[in-house]
Each structure stands twice: as C-alpha cells, then as structure tokens.
C-alpha cells in the first residue's frame, strides 16, 4: 500500500516538474525571444520623430540616423520608420523602405516643397517673436534646400532667444550644415530651429519660454556670424516671415 502511495506521489512530482518545464519554455518562446531588430513604425498624422523615439525607448538622434532623416527631422504620414536596426546596413534600409511602402504619400509631400507653405495655417497657436535682433541676410525660398529658413545677421556672442514657448527636442552639432543647432518643439505641429550658434545653452528635454536665451550667436557651419532660423509645420518648412512680427 505504501509502495503504491509512493509511486503516485512520485508520478505527481514528475508531472509537476514537466509542467513547470513546459511553461518555462512557453514563456521563453513568447515575447522574450521575439527580437525588436527590424521592427517598424508607421508615422501617423501629428507624429513627431521625438515622440516616436520616446515611445520606443530610442534616442532621437539614433532614430534619425537609422532612417536617414536630416534636421529638423521632417517626417510625413504613412512613412515607415525602421526601429532597432540589426547592423550598420540598417541605415540604408529605411531609405528604400519608406518610399516603396508609401510612395504615393512621400512624393507629393516632399518633392513639391513649394506647396508646403500654403498647407500650413496662418495661425499657429504660437506667440512667435524674433530670436535675434539683426538685419535679414537671406529669405526663405520654397523648394530650395539651402533656403529652408531665414538668415539673420548678428554679433558673435549675442543672445539667441526662443521664438516661442516649448521643449528642446535637439541640442547638438551632429547635423551637417547647421553647426551648433537647437530645435524647439512648440506643440504637436510646430517646430523652430536655430543654427550656426557659437554656444548652446540648453539641453534636450529643457522646457523654455519665449524670449529665454537658448544659445549664443556664432558662425559654426557658416561663413559669417549669423543665425539660421527655421519654422516647420508637421515637419515641412514654412516662411518664418509669415509668422514673425513685422519689423
């Protein structure tokens, strides 16, 4: 009798051990073993690169680099972004992926840049102010890659101020052509960019107020002391003079 009981208890113990092993295997073969490498995200209306990066636990600079997106980070609805690339080759993958997946979307929104300003509302909800005092050196030209904003003359070291309330989403010098650059997100649609600074005085994530000094004017990446200033609506460049107060 005792032998039968011992056998039964032994059988139960073996079954529990097998069940435990099988459940462990099941968990490991689930989400834990599913790699994030190669995962993608489709841009929705109102999305920003900063928000997508934050929601996925990625540095915005890395996400921009992996997808070949230059400052100030233009993205468009329907664009597919690659997350967690597996190797250095991943940086070239999104360039081929985004147009093929949303070709009908990307062409009309990125090629005819001349239509971008008309798509932006005249009222932005941002109380814009001039970032520096100085003469206008260069105006915005729709569709011209080197004139996606305005250039304002100034003296080296002069204060560069936030053109509106917002959050600093980029502060760095890793983007070719902009020198020391600061980008401020004012709301879900509007960004402003400040390039060629001598010195940046704010870090990413800082909350700033309109008129607050964010940098010192300089000539990094430029031929003379000046500020390159851009305003972007949903990632598209618009003419800053349509929104800044008239002088």
Secondary structure, 3 states (H helix, E strand, C coil): CHHHHHHHHHHHHHHHHHHHHHHHHHHHCCHHHCCCCCCEEECCCCCCHHHHHHHCCCCHHHHHHHCCCCCCCCCCCCCEEECCCCCCCHHHHHHHHHHHHCHHHHHHHHCCHHHHHHHCCCCCCCCCCCCCCCCEEECCCCCCCCCCCEEEECCCCCEEECCCCEEEEEEECCCCCCCEEEEEECCCCEEEEEEEECEECCCCCCEECCCCEEEECECCCCCCCEEEEEEEECCEEECHHHCCCCC
